[in-house]
Amino acid sequence: MDDTPDNHIEVPHDHAVVLGAGLAGLLAARVLAERFARVTVVERDELPADGPAFRPGVPQSRHAHVLWSRGVEVIEELLPGITDKLLAGGAALLESPKDFLWLSPADWFGPLPGARILLGSRELLDWTIRGEVLRDRRIRIRDGCLATGLVGGPDGRSITGVRLRGGDPLPARFVVDATGRTSKAPAWLTALGHQAPETTRYDSHLGYSSRYFTIPPDPARRWHGMYVQGRPDSPRGGVLVPLDGDRWLATLVGNGEHAPPTGDEEFLGFARSLRSPALYDALRGATPLSSTAGFRRTANEWRHYERLARRPAGFIALGDAACRFNPVYGHGMTVAALAADALRKEIRTMDTAAVPAAAGRIQRRTTAASEVAWQIATSEDLRYPETEGPPADRTTRVLQRYMSRVMVGANTDPAVAGRFFGVLSLSTSPNTLLGPSTMFRVLSKWRTPTAPRTTAYPAHHGPPGTL
Ligand SMILES: Cc1cc2nc3c(=O)[nH]c(=O)nc-3n(C[C@H](O)[C@H](O)[C@H](O)COP(=O)(O)OP(=O)(O)OC[C@H]3O[C@@H](n4cnc5c(N)ncnc54)[C@H](O)[C@@H]3O)c2cc1C
């Protein structure tokens, strides 16, 4: 593609453009507005004006979304008061696994403290965050506007704007690609003669199917959600979470040939085939509010923008556009928040004019936010034989065996559970699981099998009607 006609466009020094008004894009816009006088967010969807609503650009919103405590904290730092607004909108802040029935690959978790999670519809999250971000007058959204490419500067080394379908190019000193998992930025860069990033990919062929329900109240029910995890010898799982609007969302998952059905008739039958009947029992008396929605493109994919030897100034990629994860570990939104926080820390003391040239450093710092989530998702996925990707090395195999033992410990030992959930919520370093006291507690349970026969219900909560 020839970019010469755009080379003479005047580029205002104080304007940044963010592509995509998903979670990563909105939080990046919030942070960039601390340095740039104007930030334009370009979004291909027409955004709902009257309240939380589904939109095609975020199809994953029809599936359960868990926001881990670290994500809640970072978003609260960026947008003070947002947690209360989300709770007022009907989201719930729960303690996991205490408030959950949670069957791990080993056994049921006891009612232990672990980490907080925020549960609510993805539509509510996006609506509430967007409303808060747009309170800043420096930020404006151009919705219903598809980005179709990047504009290269006359020096051949910088990005100076974006191309829009059916409109003039939009000049900018700094462009952030946050268009999510369907990002076309690698092709846009090569069209301008720049390198495309290498990609590392692991695909465990996990399928998702989800359906909304109402569940009649039950005074004997002491849980507020449920997670029945699969494991390699029984790779079917499901999660049931409360949502705003007095709804519940049931999401079923399975790898390869165990992918859940996308038809309504088979939904409950699949729920019945999980390792425990608990989720099926919870749905038996429930009323479906929707048909079943499927999602299949769940591979972990890291586009290594941080490794580009020759990279254009004035351009970075964030969120799923840079690195996406198998969603079953619930990390994408927290990583998007951590990346926005890293962007903020990197540009905080910079002169606006210096930001474009620092793109390489900024990209490395924002990308670092993905590392732990990537390690968790890929090493867990590699336990499944159908996973495609670079094979596990020796260190990964040793860590997998150790983590199976950590899981056994975390099921019953509050100290191990605390550290395990600290890591899973991306609040603390994985090294905390390798400290001597944790190792001692974990290895002291070496006789307990890591994949015992599953009991139908945990000791602290029997089947319906037995309490
Ligand atoms: C099935 C599923 C379940 C998930 N569950 C969880 C979970 O439990 N917890 C969690 O933390 N994460 C979860 N995730 C991950 C989470 O959804 C993503 O990590 C998160 O949405 C990333 O945000 P983003 O802004 O990068 O991308 P998105 O939210 O996908 O937003 C991208 C935006 O870019 C827009 N766009 C795309 N192309 C263009 C273009 N050319 N021009 C203009 N706009 C464009 C889209 O319309 C969209 O608005 C899940 C993902 C899936 C698929």
The ligand as an SDF file (V2000), in Angstrom:
LIG
                    3D

 53 58  0  0  0  0  0  0  0  0999 V2000
  -15.0010  -16.5940   25.7830 C   0  0  0  0  0  0  0  0  0  0  0  0
  -14.1330  -15.6040   26.5350 C   0  0  0  0  0  0  0  0  0  0  0  0
  -14.2290  -15.5090   27.9210 C   0  0  0  0  0  0  0  0  0  0  0  0
  -13.4130  -14.6230   28.6110 C   0  0  0  0  0  0  0  0  0  0  0  0
  -13.4620  -14.5850   29.9790 N   0  0  0  0  0  0  0  0  0  0  0  0
  -12.6460  -13.7300   30.6440 C   0  0  0  0  0  0  0  0  0  0  0  0
  -12.6650  -13.6590   32.0630 C   0  0  0  0  0  0  0  0  0  0  0  0
  -13.3650  -14.4070   32.7470 O   0  0  0  0  0  0  0  0  0  0  0  0
  -11.8490  -12.7560   32.6800 N   0  0  0  0  0  0  0  0  0  0  0  0
  -11.0160  -11.9360   31.9600 C   0  0  0  0  0  0  0  0  0  0  0  0
  -10.2980  -11.1320   32.5690 O   0  0  0  0  0  0  0  0  0  0  0  0
  -10.9670  -11.9870   30.6200 N   0  0  0  0  0  0  0  0  0  0  0  0
  -11.7500  -12.8530   29.9490 C   0  0  0  0  0  0  0  0  0  0  0  0
  -11.6980  -12.9030   28.5900 N   0  0  0  0  0  0  0  0  0  0  0  0
  -10.7440  -12.0380   27.8950 C   0  0  0  0  0  0  0  0  0  0  0  0
  -11.3010  -10.6340   27.7090 C   0  0  0  0  0  0  0  0  0  0  0  0
  -12.5410  -10.6760   27.0400 O   0  0  0  0  0  0  0  0  0  0  0  0
  -10.2800   -9.8420   26.8920 C   0  0  0  0  0  0  0  0  0  0  0  0
   -8.9940  -10.0500   27.3750 O   0  0  0  0  0  0  0  0  0  0  0  0
  -10.5650   -8.3730   26.9640 C   0  0  0  0  0  0  0  0  0  0  0  0
  -11.8080   -8.1010   26.3860 O   0  0  0  0  0  0  0  0  0  0  0  0
   -9.4740   -7.6260   26.2050 C   0  0  0  0  0  0  0  0  0  0  0  0
   -9.8860   -6.3730   25.9170 O   0  0  0  0  0  0  0  0  0  0  0  0
   -9.4300   -5.6560   24.5690 P   0  0  0  0  0  0  0  0  0  0  0  0
   -9.8490   -4.2590   24.7790 O   0  0  0  0  0  0  0  0  0  0  0  0
   -8.0240   -5.9760   24.2600 O   0  0  0  0  0  0  0  0  0  0  0  0
  -10.2960   -6.3420   23.4150 O   0  0  0  0  0  0  0  0  0  0  0  0
  -11.8670   -6.3140   23.2030 P   0  0  0  0  0  0  0  0  0  0  0  0
  -12.5820   -6.1810   24.4820 O   0  0  0  0  0  0  0  0  0  0  0  0
  -12.1640   -7.5010   22.3540 O   0  0  0  0  0  0  0  0  0  0  0  0
  -12.1440   -4.9710   22.3910 O   0  0  0  0  0  0  0  0  0  0  0  0
  -11.6660   -4.7320   21.0900 C   0  0  0  0  0  0  0  0  0  0  0  0
  -12.4570   -3.5580   20.5110 C   0  0  0  0  0  0  0  0  0  0  0  0
  -11.8810   -3.1750   19.2650 O   0  0  0  0  0  0  0  0  0  0  0  0
  -12.9210   -2.9280   18.3340 C   0  0  0  0  0  0  0  0  0  0  0  0
  -12.3480   -3.0880   16.9930 N   0  0  0  0  0  0  0  0  0  0  0  0
  -11.8900   -4.2350   16.4360 C   0  0  0  0  0  0  0  0  0  0  0  0
  -11.3890   -3.9800   15.2050 N   0  0  0  0  0  0  0  0  0  0  0  0
  -11.5390   -2.6480   14.9940 C   0  0  0  0  0  0  0  0  0  0  0  0
  -11.1890   -1.7780   13.9260 C   0  0  0  0  0  0  0  0  0  0  0  0
  -10.5700   -2.2360   12.8210 N   0  0  0  0  0  0  0  0  0  0  0  0
  -11.4860   -0.4610   14.0250 N   0  0  0  0  0  0  0  0  0  0  0  0
  -12.0980    0.0210   15.1550 C   0  0  0  0  0  0  0  0  0  0  0  0
  -12.4440   -0.7640   16.2000 N   0  0  0  0  0  0  0  0  0  0  0  0
  -12.1570   -2.0710   16.1240 C   0  0  0  0  0  0  0  0  0  0  0  0
  -13.9870   -3.9540   18.7010 C   0  0  0  0  0  0  0  0  0  0  0  0
  -15.2510   -3.6170   18.1940 O   0  0  0  0  0  0  0  0  0  0  0  0
  -13.9080   -3.9060   20.2230 C   0  0  0  0  0  0  0  0  0  0  0  0
  -14.7240   -2.8820   20.7350 O   0  0  0  0  0  0  0  0  0  0  0  0
  -12.4970  -13.7970   27.8890 C   0  0  0  0  0  0  0  0  0  0  0  0
  -12.3980  -13.8950   26.5080 C   0  0  0  0  0  0  0  0  0  0  0  0
  -13.2020  -14.8010   25.8330 C   0  0  0  0  0  0  0  0  0  0  0  0
  -13.0310  -14.9230   24.3410 C   0  0  0  0  0  0  0  0  0  0  0  0
  1  2  1  0
  2  3  1  0
  2 52  2  0
  3  4  2  0
  4  5  1  0
  4 50  1  0
  5  6  2  0
  6  7  1  0
  6 13  1  0
  7  8  2  0
  7  9  1  0
  9 10  1  0
 10 11  2  0
 10 12  1  0
 12 13  2  0
 13 14  1  0
 14 15  1  0
 14 50  1  0
 15 16  1  0
 16 17  1  0
 16 18  1  0
 18 19  1  0
 18 20  1  0
 20 21  1  0
 20 22  1  0
 22 23  1  0
 23 24  1  0
 24 25  2  0
 24 26  1  0
 24 27  1  0
 27 28  1  0
 28 29  2  0
 28 30  1  0
 28 31  1  0
 31 32  1  0
 32 33  1  0
 33 34  1  0
 33 48  1  0
 34 35  1  0
 35 36  1  0
 35 46  1  0
 36 37  1  0
 36 45  1  0
 37 38  2  0
 38 39  1  0
 39 40  1  0
 39 45  2  0
 40 41  1  0
 40 42  2  0
 42 43  1  0
 43 44  2  0
 44 45  1  0
 46 47  1  0
 46 48  1  0
 48 49  1  0
 50 51  2  0
 51 52  1  0
 52 53  1  0
M  END
$$$$
